[in-house]
Amino acid sequence: MLIVQITATDMARSVQGSGLLIRTFHGRQFILTCAHNVISIDEDDPSDRRKLTSIVAYLLRDGEENWIRRWNISTTFIPESYDGKCTSGFDIAVLVCDEELPYHQAENHYSDRLLSSIETYK
């Protein structure tokens, strides 16, 4: 598993969060994250559910214009029981990565970069 950064926006707000990039045995890639990173729900009317637009995931993002990989996310799965509260027990989402990343390349680069950043802070 690899950690990714997620950004999402709509007319009213912009969100930044994180998630885990997971690859299945069949090569499909998904990101596991919190539902509040990708959907907006009106607290007074939980039936008013608006998926945030422009959902983007980044692998090893470093600033505004530098990253190893970037995905535009178009498909998300969020439990219908999620009511907008992070304490609901349903604050989870699965994002589908439409484009595949050669996972072993990312994992090697990720490990090298992560280890070098850890050594910096000894």
WOUR-V345981 format. One record per residue. SS is DSSP state (H for helix, E for strand, - for the rest). OMEGA is omega in whole degrees, -180 to 180 (NA if undefined). NEAR is the number of other C-alpha atoms within 10 Angstrom. Layout:
ss=SS omega=OMEGA near=NEAR
ss=SS omega=OMEGA near=NEAR
//
This chain:
ss=- omega=178 near=11
ss=E omega=178 near=16
ss=E omega=177 near=17
ss=E omega=173 near=21
ss=E omega=-179 near=18
ss=E omega=171 near=24
ss=E omega=178 near=19
ss=E omega=-179 near=20
ss=E omega=166 near=19
ss=- omega=-176 near=16
ss=- omega=-172 near=7
ss=- omega=-174 near=7
ss=- omega=176 near=9
ss=E omega=-175 near=14
ss=E omega=170 near=15
ss=E omega=-180 near=14
ss=E omega=180 near=15
ss=E omega=179 near=17
ss=E omega=179 near=22
ss=E omega=175 near=16
ss=E omega=-177 near=23
ss=E omega=177 near=17
ss=E omega=178 near=17
ss=- omega=178 near=8
ss=- omega=-179 near=7
ss=- omega=177 near=6
ss=- omega=177 near=12
ss=- omega=-179 near=14
ss=E omega=-180 near=18
ss=E omega=174 near=20
ss=E omega=176 near=24
ss=E omega=-177 near=19
ss=E omega=177 near=22
ss=- omega=179 near=18
ss=H omega=-178 near=24
ss=H omega=175 near=21
ss=H omega=-172 near=23
ss=- omega=180 near=30
ss=E omega=177 near=21
ss=E omega=-180 near=20
ss=E omega=178 near=17
ss=- omega=-178 near=12
ss=- omega=180 near=12
ss=- omega=-179 near=7
ss=- omega=-176 near=10
ss=- omega=178 near=14
ss=- omega=177 near=11
ss=- omega=-176 near=11
ss=E omega=179 near=16
ss=E omega=176 near=12
ss=E omega=176 near=18
ss=- omega=-179 near=20
ss=E omega=178 near=16
ss=E omega=177 near=15
ss=E omega=-177 near=22
ss=E omega=176 near=19
ss=E omega=-178 near=26
ss=E omega=172 near=21
ss=E omega=179 near=20
ss=- omega=177 near=20
ss=- omega=180 near=16
ss=- omega=-177 near=10
ss=- omega=-175 near=7
ss=- omega=-171 near=6
ss=- omega=-175 near=6
ss=- omega=177 near=12
ss=- omega=178 near=12
ss=- omega=-178 near=12
ss=E omega=179 near=13
ss=E omega=177 near=19
ss=E omega=165 near=17
ss=E omega=-177 near=16
ss=E omega=179 near=20
ss=- omega=-177 near=13
ss=E omega=177 near=11
ss=E omega=174 near=18
ss=E omega=-178 near=13
ss=E omega=-180 near=19
ss=- omega=177 near=12
ss=- omega=-179 near=9
ss=- omega=179 near=11
ss=- omega=-175 near=21
ss=- omega=179 near=23
ss=- omega=-179 near=19
ss=- omega=-179 near=14
ss=- omega=179 near=13
ss=- omega=-175 near=9
ss=- omega=-175 near=11
ss=- omega=-179 near=10
ss=- omega=-178 near=17
ss=- omega=-178 near=19
ss=- omega=178 near=18
ss=E omega=174 near=21
ss=E omega=178 near=20
ss=E omega=-180 near=22
ss=E omega=176 near=19
ss=- omega=-178 near=23
ss=- omega=-180 near=14
ss=- omega=-178 near=12
ss=- omega=175 near=12
ss=- omega=173 near=16
ss=- omega=-167 near=9
ss=H omega=-178 near=16
ss=H omega=177 near=9
ss=H omega=-180 near=9
ss=H omega=-178 near=16
ss=H omega=179 near=13
ss=H omega=-180 near=11
ss=H omega=-180 near=14
ss=H omega=-179 near=17
ss=H omega=180 near=12
ss=H omega=-177 near=11
ss=H omega=179 near=12
ss=H omega=180 near=12
ss=H omega=-180 near=11
ss=H omega=179 near=11
ss=H omega=178 near=11
ss=H omega=179 near=9
ss=H omega=179 near=8
ss=H omega=-174 near=7
ss=- omega=180 near=6
ss=- omega=NA near=5
//
